[in-house]
Amino acid sequence: MKKIVAALLVSTAVLGAGCTQVQYGDAQAVETTTADFGSTDLQLTAEKMVDSMLSFPPVVQVVAQKRPVMYVDKIKNKTTEHIDTESVTDTITTKLLQSGKFRLTDMTKVEELQRQLDYQNKSGMVDDATSAKIGRQIGAEYMLYGNLSSIVKRDGSTKDVYYKFTMKLMHIESGQIEWQDEKEIRKVQKKSFLGM
């Protein structure tokens, strides 16, 4: 009897595993699985922020004359959710670079860069004529930074989530905010009587 039960359990597990289907979806399609911050929110937010900044008249005037150097700080997550804000930052920096209007510095790689410069200039193993010289990096003129915050309310079977994404562009030398904008998202999730 135990052998029959074990065989049935193994058969059920195999059949259950055989029913799993995986397929590709449209990465740009709207996903509304939950009220949590998702890929559609990331895409809409990044697009809105970059478009807003690049169309702001003072920024248009600056980038018409040159390609300024910008440092993009990691977006701060002030929500109660685990949100990969590095991914949000990556999407924004990709859009900025693809616009051709800015040059970017990457402060996340300073230690690795310092090790490489030390190797090239202090190890004695790299030809001086081809080594990258210390002290020749270009300083950023602008810093782009922002916050993602949320307010979550629950009432019985309804969950209401309000997200606010704020970004600012600061001129580093003067400390002036040159541009600022917000993107708001509201999501409402309702559970049916059966929890479906």
Secondary structure as the mmCIF struct_conf table of DSSP 4:
data_model
#
loop_
_struct_conf.conf_type_id
_struct_conf.id
_struct_conf.beg_label_comp_id
_struct_conf.beg_label_asym_id
_struct_conf.beg_label_seq_id
_struct_conf.end_label_comp_id
_struct_conf.end_label_asym_id
_struct_conf.end_label_seq_id
HELX_RH_AL_P HELX_RH_AL_P1 LYS A 2 GLY A 18
TURN_TY1_P TURN_TY1_P1 CYS A 19 CYS A 19
TURN_TY1_P TURN_TY1_P2 ALA A 27 GLN A 28
BEND BEND1 ALA A 29 ALA A 29
BEND BEND2 THR A 33 ASP A 36
HELX_RH_AL_P HELX_RH_AL_P2 SER A 39 SER A 55
BEND BEND3 PHE A 56 PHE A 56
HELX_RH_AL_P HELX_RH_AL_P3 PRO A 57 GLN A 65
STRN STRN1 VAL A 69 VAL A 72
HELX_LH_PP_P HELX_LH_PP_P1 ASP A 73 ILE A 75
STRN STRN2 LYS A 76 ASN A 77
BEND BEND4 THR A 79 GLU A 81
HELX_RH_AL_P HELX_RH_AL_P4 THR A 85 SER A 99
TURN_TY1_P TURN_TY1_P3 GLY A 100 GLY A 100
BEND BEND5 LYS A 101 LYS A 101
STRN STRN3 ARG A 103 THR A 105
HELX_RH_3T_P HELX_RH_3T_P1 MET A 107 LYS A 109
HELX_RH_AL_P HELX_RH_AL_P5 VAL A 110 LYS A 122
BEND BEND6 SER A 123 GLY A 124
BEND BEND7 VAL A 126 VAL A 126
TURN_TY1_P TURN_TY1_P4 ASP A 128 THR A 130
BEND BEND8 SER A 131 SER A 131
HELX_LH_PP_P HELX_LH_PP_P2 ALA A 132 LYS A 133
TURN_TY1_P TURN_TY1_P5 ILE A 134 GLY A 135
HELX_LH_PP_P HELX_LH_PP_P3 GLN A 137 ALA A 140
BEND BEND9 GLU A 141 GLU A 141
STRN STRN4 TYR A 142 ASP A 155
TURN_TY1_P TURN_TY1_P6 GLY A 156 SER A 157
STRN STRN5 THR A 158 HIS A 171
TURN_TY1_P TURN_TY1_P7 ILE A 172 SER A 174
STRN STRN6 ILE A 177 LYS A 190
TURN_TY1_P TURN_TY1_P8 PHE A 193 LEU A 194
#
